[in-house]
Amino acid sequence: MKKETYHIIGVMSGTSLDGIDLAEIIFNYSEEKWSFEILAAETVSYSSFWKDELREAVNCSEEKLERLDFKYTEKLSEEIIKFIRKHNIREIDAVCSHGHTILHRPEKGLTYQIGNLPRISKMLGKTVVCDFRVQDVELGGQGAPLVPIGDKLLFPEYDYCLNLGGFANCSFEKNDKRIAFDICPANIVLNKYAEKLGNDFDEGGKIAASGKVDNNLLQKLNELSFYNENSPKSLGLEWVKENIFPLLETSEISSEDILRTFTEHIAFQLANQFSKDSSVLITGGGAYNSFLIERLKDLASIEVVIPFAEIVEYKEALIFGLLGVLKLRDEVNCLSSVTGASKDHSSGKIFSP
């Protein structure tokens, strides 16, 4: 289905459990370049029930996980229907949905995103493009990150594109190839400790700013072997549970000091990635963490660019919309230079109602 204009709904749920991001987007393809317009966008916050369900799903039995997948597919469908009705959206080409990552162990050939059952297309009565990661893992790739092709096609004017979500990841051009990888955990850790203090998140990094750096803990975090591995590489909740949380829990320091120390850890790991005087486009919820951004500026000589709110908050929903369009066009939407797969490919499944 190749044409110049596509009317799409992009849907994303990230590991930080902020909620379900939905964006109505028009994509245009002209003179071999892509452009876009976000017509409407919103985030549907998760209830405490859904936060608990998604956080603990990694420990579920296979039978319970199948039930959760069914339930979550229905939940996603219901929220997309509400979004369509609220914004009076008509005649879309497709819904392009990431689902929610429950399991990501590419070294074992495993990645699992719930909410990608064929039922979603039946409930919506729309074409749905989804389940973007599995094929890449089957081809020997990391199945992540997938956003970099969108960075390349939609934001080529920046030296680096940095996303600060549940995990921090960046992408950039090197020797005419797109390179990208997960850098370190971010909001998946910060939000957990903000919640312990009765907050959904640490607004502006104010709680972290009130704490003190524990240099012993900071050193242990920075010495984790992942940071010395070459790309392609990616992170999942399982890695955080095995490597990060035990260090934090045994440190016996306050949640405020953990937030301060981990923010310093993030800033340090980010600063190591960027060339001097480069331009860095920052999106994701962490772009609003002004304390983290200031620490990054202190540690790295870079130009920080924080775009309009709709791009900060909905860039991943936007780009998964583009991945869906590329799949509909049977064009490459997954780069082997990024994921380590055996070849570039057009990933995802297309379901018809």
N, C-alpha and C positions, 0 to 999 in steps of 0.2 A: 504494500500500500504506500506508494511513493507519490507525494504531492508537496506543495509549498507550505501549506498551513495545517497545523494540527491543534485541536482543542482537547486538552488533557486534564485529568485530575491526578496529581501526584500525591502519594501517601507514604509517610515514613514514621516508624516508631523506633527510637534510639535506645541504647543501653542505659542511658541516664534516667529513663522512666519519667521524663517530663510529660509525656503524653503522646497522642497521635497527631502528627502534623498533616494537614490537608491543604492543598493549594490548587486552585483553578488556574491553568496556564494556557496561553497561546504561544506556540512555537512557530517561527517562520524560517524557511530555508531559502536563501537568495544569494546568488553569486558565490556559491560554495561556502557560505557562512550562516551560522545559526544565530538567531536573536530570540528574545522571549519577552513576554509581558505577563506579570502575575496579576490576575483580575480579582481574586479573592483568596484569602488564606486565614486559617485559624488553627489553634492547638486545642485539642480536647484532652483535658487533664485526666489522669488515671485516678480512680478511687483507691482508697487504701486497700480494698479487696484485690483489685487488679494489680496494684504494685506488689503485694505479697505473692500473688499467684505467679507473676512473671519472674519475680526475684528468685523464687524457690523452684521454678520449673526444671532447672538443671538437675535437681535431685529426684525428679518424678520417675516412676516406673514407666515402661513403654506404653502400657495400657492407659495410665492416667494422662500421659502426654498426648495420646491420641484424642482423648476426651477434651483436653485443654485446647488442642489445635482446632477442634470442631467448634468449641465455645468461642474461641478468640476470632475465628473466621466469621462467625455470626456477629460478634461485637463490632469488628471492623466494618462489616457490611452495613450494620445499623447506623454507625457513625457517618459513613460515606453517604447513605441515603438522606440523613438529616442535613448534611452539608449541601447536597444537591438541592434539596427543597428550600433550605434557608436562603440560598443565593440564587434560586430560580435558574439553575444551570440546565441548558438544553443542548441537545445534539453534540455530545462529546464523542471523540474518536475512541477513547479508551480510558480506563482507570489503570494507573501504573503504580503498583503497591509493593513496597519492600517486605511488609510483614514485620514480625518481631523476632530477633535472634535469640534463641534459647540455648543453642549449643554450637560452639565454634571451635573445633579441634582439627584444623586442616592437615596437621602432621599425621593424623590418624585417618584422613580421608573423610572427615565428618563436618558438616555444617547443617544446621536445621533452623529454618525460619517458620514460625507458626503463622496462620492466617492466610496461607497460600493454597487452600484447597479449592478444587473446581467449583464448590458450592458458592464461593464469593461471586462468581459471574452469574450464577443462576439467581441469587438473591437480588443482585443489582439490576439484572436485565441488561448488562453492558459487557462489552469486550473488556477483559482484564488481562494485563501483562504483569507477571509477578515471578517470584521464586528465582531471583537473579543470581544467587551465589552457588548453587549446587553444581551446575555444569562446570564452572571454573575449577572447583575442587576435584571433580572427576577427571579434569584435564591436568591434574597435578599442581594447580595453583592454590593460592591462599584463600581465594574466594573473597578477598578484601585487600585494600579498600577499592570500592567500585566507583566512587565519586570522581576520581581524577580525569576520566574522559570528559566529564562535564566541565571540569575546570579548564581543560584544554580547549574545548569547543566554545564555551560561554564566557570565560574570563582570561583570555590569552594575554592581556596587557600586564598581568602581575608576574613577578619573578617566582613567587610562591603563593599557593593557596593553603591556608591553615584552617582546619576545622577543630573547634574546641567543643566537643560534645562529651558523651560518656568517655570516649577516648580522644586523645589529640592525634590527628594525622595531618600530613601535608603532602602536596604534590608539586612538581616542578619539571621543567624541561632540561634534559642533559643529553648532549650528543644526539640531538634530534629525536629523542625518545622521552616519553612521559615516565617519570619515576615517582613512586609514592609508597608510603608505608605508615603504619601506626608508630607514633613516637613514644607515648606513655599513657597510662590511665589519667583521666581528668575528672569530669563531673561524677563519674561512677563512684569515685572515692569521696570527693568533696561533699556531694549531696548526702551520702550516708552519715557523715559526721555532723553535718548541719542538722539532719533529722534527729540525731541524738540530743541536740540542744533545742529541739522543738521547732525547727524551721524546715521548710521544704528545700531550701537551698541557702547558700551564704550570699545574700544580696550584696553585690559590689565587692565581695571579699572582705566585708567589714569585720566579720568574726575572726577570719584568718589574720587580719591586720592587728587585732588585739592580742594575739598569741605570740609566743616566742619560738624561734627555731631551735629544735633539738639537733645539734650537730652530729651526734652519734647516730641517731635515726636517719638523718639526711644522708650520711655517708653510706649506711647500709642500703638505702634505697637506690642511690646512684651507682652502687657496685653490682646491682642485679645483672646477670649475664645477658639478658635480652638486649640491653643497651649497647652491647659490643657486637651484636649479630649484624650481618649485612642484610640489606633488603633483597628480595621482598620478604616482609615479615608483618604479622598482624597479631592483635591481642584479642582476648575474649574474657568474659566474666570468670571462667574457670582459672585462668592464669592469675587474675587479681586475687581470687580466693586462696590460691595456693602460695602466692609469693608476696602480695602486698598486705592483705589484712592481718596475717600472722605477725608481721613485723610491727604493724601499728598497734595491735592489741597487746603485744608483750612489752611495748615501750613504757607502759605505765605512766604516761603523761596525759594531760587534760585534752579534751576534744578540741579546745581552742588552739592548743599547741600542736596537735596533730594537723589541724587545718593549716596553720601557719607553716609548718615544716613541709607538708605535702605540696602546698602552693609553691614554696621555694623549689622543691624537687621538680615540679612541672616546668617552672620558669627556666630552671637550669637545663633540663633536657630539651626544651624548645630552643633556647638560645644556641645550643650546639649545632642546630640544623641549618642555620641561615648564614649566607655569605654577607660580608660587610656591605652596608649601604643598599641592600636589596629591598624591594617593595614586597610586603606581605599582606595579602588580603585575609582578614580574620573573620570567620563566621561561626555559627553555633552559639549556644547559650553562654559559653565561657567568654565570648566577646564582651559581655556585659560585666564581667568580673574585673572591675577597674584596677583592683589591687594586683591581680595576676598580670594584667597588661602592663602596669607600671613596673613591676619586677622584671618582666621580659624586656622592656625598654632599657632598664638599668643594666641588664646583662648582655644585650645585643645591640649593635649599631645598625638599626634597620628602620625603614619607613613603614609604620603600622597604618594600614587602611581598614577602617571599619565602615562597611557600606550601609545603605538604608536598612531599616529594621526588617522589612519583609525579606531581604536577602540574608541578613544575619540569621533570622529565625527559621526561614523556610528553604534554605539553599539545598538541603538534602532531598526534601520533597520535590523541589524543582528539578534536581538532577536525576532522581529516579523516574520522574516524568519523561525526561529526555532519553534515559536508557530504554524506557518502554517504547518511545517513538522510533528509536534506532532499531529495536527488535522488530517492530511492525514493518520497517523498511528492509529488514534482513541485512542490516549493516552492523559492523563491529561496534560493540558497546562495552567490551571487556578487553583490556590491554595486557598482553603477556609480559610486557616490560614492567608492569605494575604488580601483577599478582604472581608471576613466575609460572603461569600455565604454559603448556607446550605450544600454544599458538594463540593469536588474537582470535576472538570469536564473538558471535552474537548470542548473548546469554538470556535466559528467562523462558517462561512458559506463557503461551497465549491461550486463554480460555474464552470460549464464546457462549453466550447465554442459551 
